[in-house]
Amino acid sequence: MTRQEPAPTDAPVEDGRQRKARRTREALGSAAADLMLERGLAEVTVEAIAERADVTRRTFSRHFSGKEDAAVESTRVDGERINDALRARPAGEPPLVAYRSAVRVWLFDEECPGVHRRPRGRALFALIDREPALFAAYERVRIEAQEESVRILAERLGVDPDRDPRPAVVVGAGVGVLIAALRMWARSADGDPEGLPVLVERAYDALSGEASARKGGPVGESPYPGGENRFSLTRSRY
């Protein structure tokens, strides 16, 4: 598997207030996740989360609507990181290749580690998978990130995402592959941090194989040299 180096982005530099707010959200998110892993969702209160993060109950309410939203904060950041990487992909890159490459950047980002490289990251994702209330909060975060991905691809292609279905189709496929791999990894026996990138690559290769089969190509064989997935939905820029 080729290691993908993080791509530069044009994200604005944080000012002091934004940096403080981000750190407060991170502290609350970490406190919520840790407490839920220690005690279980039902036994954790907003007050306990605020106390663990050393902030007031009022501060908590300025950042989150409930304890479930705080617990999945790290997954919201993951979505932002993937979208930052997606914005930075080369303009001529096919959309699904761009999304897959953005996910790869996130998987190997040493500066801001993804869920598989964070302490207790697998345990948190497994808890999200088991608890309906947490999964609902995760779905809200996922949909928000997915909608932003659609806007990014639509802008790259110069199309209206409300009229052209292709950006939504590509993002839906790309996100579906990632979620399938995440759930397999969270339910695995060992939870090896390096296991998630392998599962993600296998899942994208499976999608590529299905596309090749539908187009009359050999199942499981990449149609491009070097195994690169350049799955296209149309004969245009896809």
Number of C-alpha atoms within 10 A of each C-alpha: 7 6 11 15 14 18 16 11 12 8 9 6 8 10 8 9 9 11 12 12 13 14 12 18 21 18 20 28 25 20 21 28 29 19 18 21 16 11 10 13 20 7 10 18 15 20 15 16 27 22 15 16 19 14 15 13 14 10 14 23 13 10 15 17 11 13 26 24 22 26 28 24 22 21 19 17 17 21 22 18 21 23 21 21 22 25 22 17 20 11 12 11 15 21 28 23 21 23 25 22 21 23 26 21 22 28 27 19 18 12 8 14 15 22 22 23 18 13 11 14 19 23 18 22 23 18 19 24 18 11 13 11 15 22 18 15 19 22 14 15 19 18 13 14 22 20 15 16 26 21 19 19 25 20 14 18 18 9 15 13 18 10 7 11 13 20 26 19 14 22 22 15 15 22 20 14 21 20 14 13 21 23 16 17 25 22 14 13 8 9 16 13 17 13 16 23 22 13 18 23 19 15 19 22 21 17 19 21 21 18 20 19 14 10 10 9 14 14 18 16 16 20 18 10 7 7 11 13 23 18 23 17 15 8 6 7 11 18
